[in-house]
Amino acid sequence: MTHETINTEKEFANILNRTHSHVLGDKFFTFQSTSNGSETHVTITLQNNKKTFFYPIEARMQTKSQGVTTIASVDLLVDYINCYLEQYFESGGDVYLPIDWTTFDVEGIALQMRGQILNKYAEDLADALLSGNKIGDFN
């Protein structure tokens, strides 16, 4: 991470995994955040081990221009993604984010989110095939 934080990325992922453990099945969360001083970007990915289900949920916001600290922006973005995840799980996985960046207003603060469910395993396999690798070489 490029900014100071109270929790590590692994700790954030562990909190999400514990919070949603009753609905995760074979899936788990990973967490990544970056900040350059004027923008914070958070990606929470819900995935399974083989990556046949790979759902990166991204959120970003301008911090400096909105007078929000990096720590506060990470907390806000994580909270907003978590609110979305609650709706996603309550609906049985039928609530989706737009594929393109979409702006949301949270108590007068603008943030953007996007997400798309992918099959990274199939994509990586296709890439390997197109690059001339044998299917047997891909695990």
Secondary structure as the mmCIF struct_conf table of DSSP 4:
data_model
#
loop_
_struct_conf.conf_type_id
_struct_conf.id
_struct_conf.beg_label_comp_id
_struct_conf.beg_label_asym_id
_struct_conf.beg_label_seq_id
_struct_conf.end_label_comp_id
_struct_conf.end_label_asym_id
_struct_conf.end_label_seq_id
BEND BEND1 HIS A 3 HIS A 3
BEND BEND2 ILE A 6 ASN A 7
HELX_RH_AL_P HELX_RH_AL_P1 GLU A 9 THR A 19
TURN_TY1_P TURN_TY1_P1 HIS A 20 HIS A 20
HELX_RH_AL_P HELX_RH_AL_P2 SER A 21 LEU A 24
TURN_TY1_P TURN_TY1_P2 GLY A 25 ASP A 26
STRN STRN1 LYS A 27 SER A 35
BEND BEND3 GLY A 37 SER A 38
STRN STRN2 GLU A 39 ASN A 48
TURN_TY1_P TURN_TY1_P3 ASN A 49 LYS A 50
BEND BEND4 LYS A 51 PHE A 53
STRN STRN3 PHE A 54 GLN A 62
HELX_RH_3T_P HELX_RH_3T_P1 LYS A 64 GLN A 66
TURN_TY1_P TURN_TY1_P4 GLY A 67 GLY A 67
HELX_RH_AL_P HELX_RH_AL_P3 THR A 70 GLU A 90
TURN_TY1_P TURN_TY1_P5 SER A 91 GLY A 92
BEND BEND5 GLY A 93 GLY A 93
BEND BEND6 ILE A 99 ASP A 100
STRN STRN4 THR A 102 VAL A 106
TURN_TY1_P TURN_TY1_P6 GLU A 107 GLY A 108
STRN STRN5 ILE A 109 GLY A 115
STRN STRN6 LEU A 118 LEU A 118
HELX_RH_AL_P HELX_RH_AL_P4 LYS A 120 LEU A 130
TURN_TY1_P TURN_TY1_P7 SER A 131 GLY A 132
HELX_RH_3T_P HELX_RH_3T_P2 ILE A 135 ASP A 137
#
